[in-house]
Amino acid sequence: MDPAIILESRPTIGVALPARRIGWLRNYFYFFMSLLIGGVIVYGFHFTVNQNLIHPTIPRPFILYVHAAFFSTWVLFYIFQSALVRTRNVRVHRQIGWFGVGLGATMPVLGVATAIAMGRFDTLQLHTADAASSLIVPLFDMGCFTTTFALAIYWRQKPELHRRLLLVATCALTAAAFGRFPANLLPPILFYAGVDALILLGVARDFIVNRRIHRVYLYALPLFTAGQTIVTYVAWHNVPYWMKIARALLGQSA
C-alpha cells in the first residue's frame, strides 16, 4: 500500500496552534490513531472475552475464534503499517501492503458469516430475544468497512485519500468494542457515537493542520451517521420488514 503519512504542501499560516503542535499532528496523527483504535478494542472486548471466548459456559461456534483472530490481525497490521510509515520504511510498507489487501478482503466475508452464525447460536443456545433484530448492526458495520476499504485500495496511489479511507474503515470496526463499554461511560444505544468520535478526530486534525476538512470525511461521516441512525432505530424497534429478512438469514420461521 502507499504511505499513510505524506506531508501536506498546504501552508498553515494563520493557524493558532504553535508550529510544533501542528507538526506533531501532521506527522504522528495516523500512528497515534492506530494505537487509540487498538486501545479502544482491547478495552471494550476485555469485558466479554473471558466469558465469550476463553471460558464460555456453552462452547461458541468455531468461526467466532477465526473471526477474532482475523479481526485482531487486522488491527495489529494497521498499527504496524502506520509505524512503518512513521519510521520512513515506506518500501517495506508497500511490499507487505498486498497482505493487507488479502486480509481486508477476507474480513467482510468472515464478518457476515460470523454474524449469522452467532445470531443462530444466540437464538438457539442462549435464547436471546433480540438476536434477529440486532443482526443488522454487524452487517451494517461490515458494509461500512467494505466500502471504505475498497475505495482505499482503489485510490492507493493517492495517499491523501488512501490513508483517510483506511482510517475510516478501521474506525468502523470499533462499533462492537464501543458496544461493550460500561453504560456509565457510553449508554448502549449511543455506541455508534464512539465510532463517530474517532472519525471526528480526523476531521479536527485536518481542520487544524490544513484549515479545511478533507472530502473523505465530508462524504463518509454524514453517510455513516445517517446509516447508524437508521440501523439503531431498526435494531431497537423490531421493524417488521427487517425482522422478516433477519429471520430468513438465521433460518427461522416467520
N, C-alpha and C positions, 0 to 999 in steps of 0.2 A: 504494500500500500504506500501511498505518498506520505510525506512528512506531515505530522499533525501540528507542527509549530513552524510557521514561516513568518518572519517579521513583516508587519504591515508597513506599506510605504506612506500611508495616510498620515499627515502631520498631526501632532497633538497639541498645537499651540492653543492656549486658552483653556486647557484642562486645569481644573482647580487643584487636583491632587499633585503632590510632588512627583518629579520625574522618576525618582527611584521606585515609587509605588506603581507608577504607570508601567515601568519596565518589568516589574515583578508580575503584574497582571498579564502583560504581553508574552512573557517568556515562560512562566510557570503555571499559568492558569489551568491548562488542559491536564497537566500531570497532577496538579492538586485535585482537580475534579475526579480523575480516575481513582485517587485514593479516597476521596469523600464518598464516591459511589460504593467502593468496596467496603468502607466503614458502615454505611447505611445498611448494606445487605447483611453483613456479619451481625450487626446489632439487631436488626429485625428478625432474622431467622434463628438467632440464638434462643429466642423464647420458645420455639417449637421444634427445633431439630432433634432434641433428645427423645421426646415422645412420639415424633412422627417418623424418624429415620433410624436413630441409634437403638432405642429401647421401646419400640412400639408394642402396645398391648396386643394388637392384632397386626400380623405381618402385612406390610404395604406391598403393592404391586412392584415388581422388579423395575419397571420403566421409570418409577419415581427416582430410584437411585441413579439410573442412567441420566435422567434429566438433571438431577442435582450435580452430577459430575460434569456434564457439558456446560451447564449454567456457570458453575464455579470456574471452569477453564476459560470461558469467555471473559469473565471479569478479570481474572489474572492476566490473560493475554492482553486485554485492553490496557491494564496498568503497565505491563511490560513494554508494549508498543509505545505508550506515552513516554516511558522512561528512556527508551532508545532514542526517541526524537530529542528529548530534553538534553541528553548527553551527546547529541550530534552524531549518533550512529544511524544515519539515515539509510545507508546502503543495506545494513542488516534489517532495518525496519521494513524496507521494500521487499527484501528477499523472503522473509518469513510472512509477509503480508498475505500471500496466497493461502497459507494455512488458515489465516483468519477468515478468508473468503469462504473456504470449505466449512469451517466451524460455524460461521454465521449463517450459512445456507442450511445447515442441519438444525439450527435452533428452532425455526418456526415449525418444521415437521414434527420434531420431538416435542415441542411445547404443546402443540394441538393434540397430539396423541396422548400425552401425559394428562392434559386437562380432561379429556374424555374418559380416560382410564380411571382417574381419580374421582371424577363425577360419578361413575358407576360404582366405584368402591365405597364412596361416601354414602351413596343411596342404599346399597345392598348390605354393606357390612356395618357401617356406623349409623345407618338410618337417619342421615342428615336431611332435614326437611327442605333446605334451600339449595341443595346441590344443583338442581336443574336451573334455577333462576340465576345463580351466581356463575354458571358456566360462561356466560357472556364476558365476564371480566378477563380471564386469561386469554380467551380468543381475541378480544379487542387488543390486549397488550401485544400479542403476537402479530397482529395486523400492523400495529404502530411500529414495532421493531422491524418487521419485514420491509415495509415501505421505505423507511428512512435508511435502513441498511443497504437495500438495493440501490437507492439513489446515491449513497456514499460510494459504492463500488463503481457505479456508472460514471460519477464525477471524480474518480480517484486521481485524475490528472489536474484537478483544480483544488488545491489544498484548502482554500478558504471555505469551499462548500464541503469538501470531504470531511474535514475534522469536526465541523459543527454537526453534520448529519450523523456521524458516528457517536458524538456525544449525546445527541437527542435519542438515537436508537438505544444506547446503553441506559440512559435515564428511564426509558420506557420499561426496562426490565426490573426496575426497582419497585414497581407497584406492589408486588407480593410482599416485599420486605416492609414497606410502609404500612401495609395492611395488618402486619403483626406487631406494630408499635403499641405500647400501652395506651389505653384510651385517654388517660390524663395528659399524654403528650400529643396524641393525634387521634381524635374521635374516628372510629371505624368508617363512618360514612364519608369522611373527608380524606381518606388515604391517598387519593389522587392529588391532593394539594401538595404532598411531599414530592411527587414526580415533577409537578409544575414549578415548585420552588427551585429544584435543581436546574431546570432549564432557564428559569429567570436569572440565575447566577450568570449564565452565559449571556443573557440579554444585558445585564448590568455591566459585565466585563466589556462587551463591545461598545456600549454607550460611553463608558469611562475612557477607554483606550482610543476609540475611533470617532467618538461623538456621533455615532449613528448605530442603528440596530440592523444587523445583517438580515437579508431577506429569508434566510433559512428559518430564523426564529419568527419572522413576520408571518410566514406561512404555517410553520409547524405548530407553534404554541396555540394559536386560535383554533386550529383544526383538532389538536389534541384535547383542548379544553371543551370544545363542543361535543366531541365524541365521548369524553369522560362523563360529561353531564348526562348524556343520553344513556350511557351504559349504567351509570349509578342508579338512575331512575328505574330502568328496566329491571336491574338486579334486585332492587329493594321493593318493587311493587308487583312482581309476578305478572308482568304484562302478558296477556293471553297468547298473542301471536308468537312471542319469543318462547313461551313455555312449550308450545307445540313443537317448535324447532329443536329446543334443548332436549325434550323427551325423546324425540326421534334420534338425535345424536347419541343419547345414552341408552337407546334400546328399550325405552319404557313405553308402556301403553299410555294412550292419551287419557 
